[in-house]
Amino acid sequence: MAALVERVRNGDSGAEDEVARLYDKRVFVMVLARTHDREAARDLTQEVLIALLKSLRNGDVREPERLAAFVYGIARNLVNNYFRRCTQQPRTDPLDDDFPVAAKNDDPEAFDRMAILHGMLNRTDPVDRKILLMMLVEGYKAAEVASQLNLSSDVVRQRKSRALKKIVDRVKKMSRK
């Protein structure tokens, strides 16, 4: 195991794939047993593997022979954070159709931010834009979006992540100017 950890630390992408394959199913089963939600388990498994690979690259694993315990510790912490986030979300109640709505915000800065956001979304790939809107605005889960767009859940999650990263990078470049 120490050799595999050292290969990852040295930037060997094959070793990273090997580590991901080694722990992917194990972490998924553990997380699924705790969350009872397949989609949440898939998302959390990806987060665990990303955190694991970052830790391996940074040399944060001091005892490579205890790598499994390290992985399960990451998984346990991320699952606990997931449950914490779930309990902190406010309860939502549907609004009646005759519920009064506040007037549109006339704040010019908010208008400018919305214009920038719309411009960024318009430059985003149409499928990625649809994924972002369905997941971030309409609140659909990856599996629901995947079934509507005839994609796999993993592809939807990857496209969402990449699209968000591109938008964030564009905003950072704009803010530096």
Number of C-alpha atoms within 10 A of each C-alpha: 13 14 11 17 23 17 17 24 21 14 12 14 12 12 18 21 12 13 19 19 12 12 17 16 13 15 25 21 16 17 25 19 12 14 17 12 11 15 17 18 21 22 16 21 26 18 15 27 21 13 16 24 20 14 15 24 19 12 14 12 19 12 12 17 13 12 17 15 12 17 19 18 13 18 23 17 11 18 22 14 12 15 12 11 10 10 10 9 8 7 6 6 6 5 8 7 7 6 7 8 7 6 6 6 8 8 8 9 9 11 12 11 11 12 12 13 14 12 11 16 19 11 11 17 12 11 14 19 19 16 25 24 15 16 18 12 9 10 12 15 17 23 17 17 21 18 12 9 13 10 13 14 19 16 12 25 22 12 18 22 13 13 20 17 12 14 16 13 12 12 14 11 10 9 8 6 5
